[in-house]
Amino acid sequence: MDTPQQPKANLLLVALLMVASFVVGSMYSKVQYLEKAAGTTKVLGTQTAGSQTQPIVPNQPQPSIKPQKVSVDLGHLPIKGNQTAKVEIVEFGDLRCPFCQRFYNDTEPQIIKDYIDTGKAKFAFRHYAFLGPASITAANAAECANDQGKFWEMHDYLYKNQPNESDTSLYTTEKLAGIAGTLGIDTNQFKGCLDSKKFDKNVSDDLAAGQKAGVNGTPTVFINGIPIVGAQPYNVFQSAIDAALKQ
């Protein structure tokens, strides 16, 4: 036999089930939204997330929104190629970023061959040293090398000999000075430069310029102000450069 309290208990149970169903449905919708957002990720590289770094998911569909052109200057470091070329290619990179190394190894040589060496474009590098103190030290090493006219030599060496991202043992004054010596750089002058952190402001100014331009991952390469994010295949850059040449 039902007691007078049982109908009230049944109504309360129904109400609780309805609330639970709503909460679960909301959570499922949120998961779907996040999965959909993740599906638009287009880059293969490293991105900033607050003070942390996270790998960016490769091989995802391209977003349908066309990238917006932004104002990006060539920076203060030596420029490769024809100084009057109509196409400006500006890379924001971290010398310790493994995806920047991939771009350097797999894609940049073909860009240099097809567009820089032929005078169709010019190429500039700007620091986006965000992977910790060792990245700032590496950037300073390149700046100190540039102080003696050897920026690209140090840039190339650090990418060609880049250790695992978790290994920061290379980025000390003594080891970097040893490298500098092999590149024809005065090691005493280099050591003084690196120890004094002479070019910290250059490095931080480049980072700020990149952030202002919307950079949040490395490498980010601007083709006449249009960003291409990540270690994309050569044909992606080829299409963008060819389009810029036709404008």
C-alpha positions as CSV (number, residue, x, y, z in Angstrom):
1,M,0.0,0.0,0.0
2,D,1.3,3.5,-0.9
3,T,1.7,6.0,1.9
4,P,0.7,9.7,1.5
5,Q,4.5,10.6,1.4
6,Q,5.3,8.3,-1.6
7,P,3.7,10.6,-4.4
8,K,5.8,13.5,-3.1
9,A,8.9,11.4,-3.1
10,N,8.2,10.3,-6.7
11,L,7.7,13.9,-7.8
12,L,11.0,14.8,-6.2
13,L,12.8,11.9,-8.0
14,V,11.4,13.0,-11.3
15,A,12.6,16.6,-10.8
16,L,16.1,15.4,-9.9
17,L,16.3,13.2,-13.0
18,M,15.2,16.2,-15.2
19,V,17.9,18.4,-13.6
20,A,20.6,15.7,-14.1
21,S,19.5,15.2,-17.7
22,F,19.9,18.9,-18.4
23,V,23.4,19.0,-16.8
24,V,24.6,16.0,-18.8
25,G,23.2,17.4,-22.0
26,S,25.0,20.7,-21.4
27,M,28.3,18.9,-20.8
28,Y,27.9,16.9,-23.9
29,S,27.2,20.1,-26.0
30,K,30.4,21.7,-24.5
31,V,32.5,18.7,-25.4
32,Q,31.1,18.8,-29.0
33,Y,32.0,22.5,-29.2
34,L,35.5,21.9,-28.0
35,E,36.0,19.0,-30.4
36,K,34.7,21.2,-33.3
37,A,37.0,24.0,-32.3
38,A,40.0,21.5,-32.2
39,G,39.0,20.4,-35.7
40,T,39.8,23.8,-37.1
41,T,43.4,23.8,-35.9
42,K,45.6,24.2,-38.9
43,V,49.1,24.4,-37.6
44,L,51.9,22.0,-36.8
45,G,54.0,23.8,-34.2
46,T,54.0,25.1,-30.7
47,Q,51.6,27.6,-29.3
48,T,51.5,29.7,-26.1
49,A,48.8,29.1,-23.6
50,G,49.3,31.5,-20.8
51,S,52.7,30.7,-19.4
52,Q,52.6,27.2,-20.7
53,T,53.4,25.7,-24.1
54,Q,51.3,23.1,-25.8
55,P,51.8,21.1,-29.0
56,I,49.5,22.1,-31.8
57,V,47.5,19.3,-33.4
58,P,48.7,18.5,-37.0
59,N,46.8,17.4,-40.1
60,Q,43.5,19.1,-39.2
61,P,41.2,20.8,-41.6
62,Q,41.9,24.4,-42.7
63,P,39.7,27.1,-41.2
64,S,37.3,28.7,-43.6
65,I,38.1,32.2,-42.4
66,K,40.7,34.0,-44.6
67,P,43.6,35.2,-42.5
68,Q,43.7,39.0,-42.1
69,K,46.6,41.1,-43.3
70,V,48.5,42.8,-40.6
71,S,51.3,45.3,-40.5
72,V,54.7,43.6,-39.8
73,D,58.1,45.2,-40.4
74,L,61.3,43.4,-41.2
75,G,62.9,44.0,-37.8
76,H,66.5,44.8,-37.1
77,L,68.4,41.7,-38.1
78,P,70.1,41.2,-41.5
79,I,67.8,40.5,-44.4
80,K,68.3,37.8,-47.0
81,G,67.6,38.6,-50.6
82,N,66.8,41.6,-52.8
83,Q,66.2,44.5,-50.6
84,T,63.8,46.0,-53.1
85,A,61.8,42.8,-53.7
86,K,58.0,43.4,-53.5
87,V,57.4,40.3,-51.4
88,E,58.4,40.4,-47.7
89,I,58.7,37.1,-45.8
90,V,59.1,37.6,-42.1
91,E,59.5,34.6,-39.8
92,F,58.8,34.8,-36.0
93,G,60.6,31.8,-34.5
94,D,62.2,30.4,-31.4
95,L,65.7,29.0,-31.9
96,R,64.8,26.1,-29.6
97,C,61.4,25.3,-31.2
98,P,61.5,21.9,-32.9
99,F,58.8,22.9,-35.4
100,C,60.9,26.0,-36.3
101,Q,63.7,23.6,-36.9
102,R,61.4,21.5,-39.1
103,F,60.5,24.6,-41.1
104,Y,64.2,25.5,-41.3
105,N,65.2,22.0,-42.6
106,D,62.3,21.1,-44.8
107,T,60.8,24.3,-46.2
108,E,63.0,27.3,-45.9
109,P,65.7,26.0,-48.3
110,Q,63.2,25.7,-51.1
111,I,61.8,29.2,-50.4
112,I,65.4,30.5,-50.4
113,K,66.1,28.8,-53.7
114,D,63.0,29.7,-55.6
115,Y,62.3,33.2,-54.3
116,I,65.2,34.7,-52.3
117,D,68.1,33.7,-54.6
118,T,66.0,34.7,-57.7
119,G,65.4,38.2,-56.3
120,K,61.6,37.8,-56.1
121,A,61.4,38.1,-52.3
122,K,63.3,39.0,-49.2
123,F,63.5,37.0,-46.0
124,A,63.7,38.3,-42.4
125,F,63.9,36.5,-39.0
126,R,62.5,37.9,-35.8
127,H,62.7,36.4,-32.3
128,Y,59.7,34.9,-30.6
129,A,61.7,33.5,-27.7
130,F,58.9,32.1,-25.5
131,L,60.1,28.6,-24.5
132,G,61.8,29.8,-21.3
133,P,65.2,31.3,-20.3
134,A,67.2,29.1,-22.5
135,S,65.4,30.5,-25.6
136,I,66.2,34.0,-24.5
137,T,69.8,33.0,-24.1
138,A,69.8,31.4,-27.6
139,A,68.3,34.6,-29.1
140,N,70.9,36.7,-27.3
141,A,73.6,34.5,-28.7
142,A,72.3,35.2,-32.2
143,E,72.2,38.9,-31.4
144,C,75.8,38.8,-30.1
145,A,76.9,37.0,-33.2
146,N,75.1,39.7,-35.2
147,D,77.2,42.3,-33.4
148,Q,80.1,40.8,-35.2
149,G,78.4,40.3,-38.5
150,K,77.6,36.6,-38.0
151,F,73.9,36.4,-37.3
152,W,72.9,33.9,-40.0
153,E,75.9,31.7,-39.2
154,M,74.8,31.4,-35.5
155,H,71.1,31.1,-36.5
156,D,71.9,28.2,-38.9
157,Y,74.2,26.5,-36.3
158,L,71.6,26.6,-33.6
159,Y,68.9,25.1,-35.8
160,K,71.2,22.4,-37.3
161,N,72.4,21.3,-33.9
162,Q,69.3,21.9,-31.9
163,P,69.0,19.4,-29.0
164,N,65.8,18.0,-27.6
165,E,63.5,20.7,-26.3
166,S,64.0,19.4,-22.7
167,D,67.8,19.6,-23.0
168,T,69.0,23.1,-22.2
169,S,72.6,22.2,-21.6
170,L,73.8,23.8,-24.8
171,Y,72.6,27.3,-23.8
172,T,75.4,28.4,-21.5
173,T,78.0,31.2,-22.1
174,E,80.9,28.7,-22.3
175,K,79.3,26.4,-24.8
176,L,77.9,29.1,-26.9
177,A,81.2,30.9,-26.9
178,G,82.9,27.7,-28.1
179,I,80.4,27.6,-30.9
180,A,81.0,31.2,-31.7
181,G,84.7,30.5,-32.0
182,T,84.1,27.9,-34.7
183,L,82.1,30.5,-36.6
184,G,85.0,33.1,-36.7
185,I,83.6,35.2,-33.9
186,D,85.8,36.8,-31.3
187,T,85.0,34.7,-28.2
188,N,86.0,37.3,-25.5
189,Q,83.8,39.9,-27.1
190,F,81.0,37.4,-27.5
191,K,81.2,36.3,-23.8
192,G,81.0,39.8,-22.6
193,C,78.0,40.5,-24.8
194,L,76.2,37.4,-23.7
195,D,76.9,37.7,-20.0
196,S,75.8,41.4,-20.0
197,K,72.5,40.5,-21.7
198,K,73.2,43.4,-24.0
199,F,70.4,42.5,-26.4
200,D,67.6,41.5,-24.0
201,K,65.6,44.5,-25.2
202,N,65.9,43.5,-28.8
203,V,64.6,40.0,-28.0
204,S,61.7,41.3,-25.9
205,D,60.8,44.0,-28.4
206,D,60.6,41.3,-31.1
207,L,58.4,39.2,-28.9
208,A,56.1,42.2,-28.3
209,A,55.9,42.9,-32.0
210,G,55.0,39.4,-32.7
211,Q,52.2,39.4,-30.1
212,K,50.9,42.7,-31.5
213,A,50.8,41.1,-34.9
214,G,48.8,38.2,-33.5
215,V,51.5,35.6,-33.2
216,N,50.7,32.9,-30.7
217,G,52.7,29.9,-32.1
218,T,56.0,29.2,-33.7
219,P,56.9,29.3,-36.4
220,T,54.6,32.0,-37.8
221,V,55.6,33.3,-41.2
222,F,54.1,36.5,-42.7
223,I,53.9,36.8,-46.5
224,N,53.4,40.5,-47.1
225,G,51.5,40.6,-43.8
226,I,49.4,37.4,-44.3
227,P,50.3,34.9,-41.6
228,I,51.0,31.2,-42.2
229,V,51.2,29.4,-38.9
230,G,53.3,26.3,-38.2
231,A,55.6,23.9,-40.2
232,Q,53.3,23.8,-43.2
233,P,54.4,22.0,-46.4
234,Y,56.3,24.0,-49.0
235,N,53.3,24.3,-51.4
236,V,51.4,26.3,-48.8
237,F,54.1,29.0,-48.8
238,Q,54.6,28.7,-52.6
239,S,50.9,29.5,-53.2
240,A,51.0,32.5,-50.8
241,I,54.2,33.9,-52.3
242,D,52.9,33.5,-55.9
243,A,49.7,35.2,-55.0
244,A,51.7,38.1,-53.4
245,L,53.8,38.4,-56.6
246,K,50.7,38.8,-58.7
247,Q,49.3,41.7,-56.6
